[in-house]
Amino acid sequence: MENKKEVKRRKLEGVVVSDKMEKTATVEVERFKKHSRYLKYFKTSKKYKAHDEKNEYKTGDKVVIESSRPLSKDKRWVIVSKI
């Protein structure tokens, strides 16, 4: 009997901002954070390098990325689909 765990992977939505690398796209994810003292919401963004096996996603595409095992020094995400 194998003891395999189901891994709950994080999914994020973002926009492809760069597709110049081979099999890699840079995806910018925007989110709202709440200020701890003033309780006001503000927008922050972060860029993730995501794996794109067929180089099919281009700059400006809205995509869903999913966490994965480390694929390289910076890549820990895989592009799942286009929105």
N, C-alpha and C positions, 0 to 999 in steps of 0.2 A: 504494500500500500504506500503510495507516494504522499508526502506531506507538502503539498503546494499551497501557498497562501495567495489569496486574492489581494492584489495591490490596488488601493484606491489612489488613482492618479489625479493630480490637479489639472483642471482645464481652465484656460484663460482665452479671452477674445482680444484681438489686437489688429493692427494694420501693418502690412509689410512696408518697411521704409528703405530696405536695401536688398537687392537680389544679385549683387555683383560676384559673390563667391560661388564656387561649385558645390552643389548639394547643400547649401546653407542659405537661409534668409534671415535678416534681422527684423524682428517683430516688435513694435512699440505698443505696450499695453498701458492704457490710461485708467486710473481708478480715483475714486473720491476717498479722502481720509478725513477724519474728524480731529480737529485741533484739541489737544488734551485740556488746555486751559480755557480757551475762548469758545469752544464747542461749535466752531464754524467749520463747515466742510470746504475743503479745497482740493483741487485737482493735482495729481502727481502722475508722472509717467516713468516707465522703466523699459529698457530695451533688452530683449532676449534673443540669443542666437538659436535658431531652430532648424532641425534637419528637414530638407526638402529633396527627397531621393531623385525625382525626375525633373527638377528645376522647372516646375509647372506654375509656381506662384510668382507674380510680378509685383513691382512697386505699386502701392495703392490698394491692393486686394485686402479685404477684411477676412481674417482667418481665425480658426480655433487651434490653439497649440495645447499639447498635453505633455506632462512631465514624463521623463524616461530615465533609463540608466545613463551614466556619462558616456557620450559618444566621442568627445574630444576634450581639449582643455576647457573650452568655454561652452560647448553645446550640451545641454541637459533637457532639451525640449524637442518635440517632433510636431510638425504641422499635420493636423488631422484632416481638416476640411476647409473649404471656402464658404463664407456666409453669403 
